[in-house]
Amino acid sequence: MTILNTAILGLQWGDEGKGKIVNFMAGNFGAACRYQGGHNAGHTLIVNGKKIVLHLLPSSICHKDSLSLIGRGVVISYDALFSEIEEISQHTSGIADRLKISPACVLIQPYHKLVDLYREKSNNQKNIGTTLRGIGPAYEDKVARRAIRVVDTLDEKQLRPLLEETLDFYNFSIEKFFGKEALSLSNLIDENLAFGEKVKPLLADVSMLIKQLNFKEKSVLFEGAQGALLDIDQGTYPFVTSSNCSPSGIAAGAGCGPLDVQNILGVVKAYVTRVGEGPMPTEIHDELGDYIAKTGGEVGATTGRLRRCGWFDAVLMNRIIQTNSIKGLCLTKIDVLDGLDEIKVCKAYADDETDTTFGECMDLDNVKPIYETLTGWKSPTKNLTNFDKFPQEAKDFISYIENICEVPVKIISTGPDSESTVLR
């Protein structure tokens, strides 16, 4: 058997349907591994007809023959972790046997959430549109080398001095800058130690587990959260997340070698959506945008916020495909476009002169999209599982995406459940 470790990466602003694709593919892998982000992600699955929304657990969690790994690049809220385990236990058994968590994961503490909230609501700072879950401040602590990690909560002698120093730093900001009440050290220590005892059975050396699986000729599926256009380095800065959700984050966040991922698939919607603030050149501002949002159920799985909708942006896609070694595309939600008279694809930007490239610091607020208008299809694609049965106009749309993006569309999703999937 040939090892084919595979990464599933969202290529837009998140919400592309990665969870469904990972759940669909996970049965063929020894494990699926989350390598970055936190419970600001929202992956929706349909399992046995039931809707399951995951925020922190890998989307393989319902597969009893696959491990679900949380790598050291993920920031963990203990509250969110155990609440999600309890909820998902209603749909599948044996989670404790399959879920393995790196003890090197940084923890999201109550002060992270408070600072996230106070900053975002402050009139003195730019509103980024974060999920207010403490993700950014937790990553700040990691880089500043003052983070509390999972391993620290296993021993009070190790935890107390670390938490005491870090809490002094945050309480100063909470009291002096934001004018709020300081947090209690003793309460935080007790909470962390209690959670540390609870998490012990789930801890494992995730990096070595990946190596052991590969040694046994079992491949690993790496699951990115958010999307490449929200990547801290590659995305539309500063309206981005706080981690590398592109494949560049896998080696550091999962603990494997940079050459250990042999196949990278990009997940894209047949249109684009975005939650929160930030530029979106192809956004549709009229009733058609509202129609696509309503038909596609475009409500954030994590935030509950309505998603902004726009036409497929091939300019941004080409940039992300080229910088992330994408081997193929998984095209989702094509069925949402069923019945439209015409469908547009942004093929270039007009910024003084026509520019088909996306520069590292391009001002996306001031570019004008140039569209290719394609004929829509009246015969539905919803729930189709055979590509030959697609209406010709839908086939033409997919061919256009392949040609302009210069990569093949290997998987097509025609509905939210796993069965509504076409493999090419």
C-alpha angles and dihedrals in degrees: 000000000000116000110234109177105192134198123209108206130181109226100195132047095305129271091084095135099265092147093061092047093049091047089048093052102033096090089069093055134071091227145351118223132202108209107178146012127042138235089319086090121090120198116178121205133183107213119177089342093307125116114234122184117201124192105169110005119085114260089243092070095110093054107096094196095054131069120233112218131193109199129211093261092069120093111220134209106201090208092053093043097054094039089055093046089052092049096046090047086073088066103036138019133222097039092146090059095050104035115086124180130194113240087216093070114122115239127231107227129198091256090059091058093047094050091046090053096044093048095048093048094043116108089215097067135057115265107238097175098240123174089247091232098124096254097131097046090048091055089046089057090049092055091042089052094235098104124130109230130199091255090058092062092062094072127038092206089059096039103047101063092042095049093042092056095043094046091052088057094049097040089056090057094042093051104032103032104029098027095229134133118279121245123247117251095204093052092050093049092050093048094048094047092049091051091044090058090048095050096048097094091054098053122109142150095266093185092058092042089060090051092048092050091051090047087056088051094252118136126222127224114214115209120204122203124217112004140281092260087061093049111127091235105025100034137087095287131237090019092066141104123263101252144053103267090170121089089270087076096056100080093049097036099044099030099237131124120276090242094050094090109078101171130040121188122189121214117212135169119233083246131017134258135185134191119209131357131337141083121308111173098193098044114146110223101182134074091286089067089051090049093052091047092050095043093046095045089237101186119128111257090213104031103029087224121139113255122233111237132212144157122283108282109213092176093064091038094055091053094049093043091053096046095046104045093240112190098187145352133245105207114204137187096020086143090066088070093054112128099019116135093221138007126206132212122191105232100171145359125242109216105158086309130024110279121181095182131084111223123209093254103023115157098238092180089070106040123104116220118230110211137209107210116215129190114258126227130242099194108083124248092192113131094355114149099181119071091205088067094057115113111257092245090057090050089050091051091052091047090052091052090050093049098046094042093040094222130097124255101234101172129033122193115207098175143004099268123080093245092062093076134113121207116202 
